[in-house]
Amino acid sequence: MRIDVHFVAGGVMPPGAAILASVQSDPLWRIVRFMDRNSDNFTAEMVAKAIGAYAGGHGSTERGMHVAGEVAAPII
């Protein structure tokens, strides 16, 4: 059987829907520690995109950097 999927999106599953699969990520602190120790730019960009998506809006590097700047502005 072939299933064509054009996009993956988060959301709330309908009542009674069966869970087909799940993925458990490492905690953010562990991902950031790996990223910093290995100077991993790919992971840094993925974290930035996730921050942008989590804060509402697009999961883009630009949005993630904007959110990070808003959070850090009172500290700097």
C-alpha positions in Angstrom: 0.0 0.0 0.0 1.3 3.4 -0.9 0.2 6.6 1.0 1.1 9.9 -0.5 1.8 12.6 2.1 2.4 16.1 0.9 3.1 17.7 4.3 3.3 16.8 8.0 1.5 19.0 10.5 0.9 19.0 14.2 -2.5 19.2 15.7 -5.1 17.4 17.8 -6.2 14.0 16.6 -9.9 13.2 16.2 -11.6 11.3 19.0 -11.2 7.6 18.6 -8.3 7.9 16.2 -5.6 5.2 16.6 -2.0 6.3 17.3 0.1 4.8 14.4 3.5 6.0 15.6 5.2 8.4 18.1 8.6 9.9 18.4 10.3 11.0 21.6 13.0 13.6 21.3 15.9 14.2 23.6 15.3 17.0 26.1 16.2 20.5 24.8 19.1 20.8 27.2 20.7 17.7 25.8 20.3 18.8 22.2 21.8 22.2 23.0 24.7 20.7 24.9 25.5 18.4 21.9 25.1 21.4 19.5 27.5 23.6 21.6 30.1 20.9 22.2 30.3 19.9 18.5 29.8 23.4 17.0 26.9 21.8 15.0 25.3 24.5 12.8 22.7 22.2 11.4 21.3 21.4 14.9 21.5 25.1 15.7 19.3 26.0 12.7 16.8 23.2 13.5 16.5 24.5 17.1 16.0 28.1 15.7 13.2 26.8 13.4 11.6 24.8 16.2 11.6 28.0 18.4 10.0 30.0 15.6 7.3 27.3 15.1 6.7 26.9 18.8 6.2 30.6 19.4 3.6 30.7 16.7 4.2 31.5 13.1 6.5 29.9 10.7 9.2 27.4 11.6 11.8 29.4 9.9 15.3 30.4 10.9 14.3 34.1 10.6 11.3 33.7 12.9 13.4 31.7 15.4 16.0 34.4 15.5 13.4 37.0 16.0 11.8 35.2 18.9 15.3 34.6 20.5 16.1 38.3 20.1 12.8 39.2 21.8 13.5 36.9 24.7 17.2 38.1 25.1 16.5 41.8 24.7 15.6 42.5 28.4 18.8 40.6 29.4 21.2 42.4 27.1 
